[in-house]
């Protein structure tokens, strides 16, 4: 009997559909930060706050992206973790994580961050004091958190425990219970960690989303062992995306009309339902419709993680390069996005052409 190329039991098979999903999510990361550049949320290395109403559209893009895309990344990472651990064993697994996540994290902190963070240095103190005081891993907080999750998974596996490999179908009841549990955990967590909290040492820009990141990573572990990626029915694509739209048309507006605890609970519910629905809908859609990959698709997939690492440098350079342009926020967003996306992939390709870098990226 042959093994399906999308089966979690095929250890050497690259899942092209998941590769294509990673490319799309990486594009969203780039667009997310371009939107931060020209919108009204000053959470990026270079910003030009919007001077017209179109900046609100960019803020909406950031809000919807934030609700699901990094959780989706953690889901994908969790999905591939058991297979990697089973193949390499605990020691080799951790060494591989340190190489593939720790080295890029250090590369950003030591090499790339000074290139994008220099605008905040006013010369009032020695640069080394500024450097240490403004410690920030930027987008590579994702690698930092993944390292922690990898260590936690290794410790758990060292006790002899593992999720039993038992193919099952992910039913609606389980999805609803997971979503409600995630919403409750998120709401409770945010009583301790407000939305505007920033963890400067860890660099986690959105610690209020940590329950989602951890839950989606854990869901990925189960998805691998239970074969959910292959067993979800084709109708789940339409159901997931329609549900994401429905909760955005009902729960999200309701949250904006309330305040206090009610607003916090409804916001957590919308984010959780939107994230889970989008993850299911897009996973099945790409599995069934976008599982192919030509040379260009493989090129995009091969550079995706390098793009994630290097895109801040590209975006800041393009931001300065377009600083002369006087236009509506959404127009500058469109122009910058059209420049940044190909430049990011070109820069990533050039970076990976350096001898030895492909081993890490």
Secondary structure, DSSP 8 states (H G I E B T S, - for coil): ----TT-TT-TT---HHHHHHHHHHHHHHHHHHHHHHHSS---SSS-----STTHHHHHHHHHHHHHHHHHHHHHHHHHHHHHHHHHHHHHHHHHHHIIIIIHHHHHIIIIIHHHHHGGG--SSS-HHHHHHHT---GGGHHHHHHHHHHHHHHHHHHTT-----------HHHHHHHHHHHHHHHHHHHHHS-TT---TTT--TTGGGHHHHHHHHHHHHHHHHHTHHHHS-THHHHHHHHHHHHHHHHHHHHHHT--HHHHHHHHHHHHHHHHHHHHHHHHHHHHHHS----HHHHHHHHHHHHHHHHHHHHHHHHHHHTTT----HHHHHHHHHHHHHHHHHHHHHHHHTSTTGGGT-
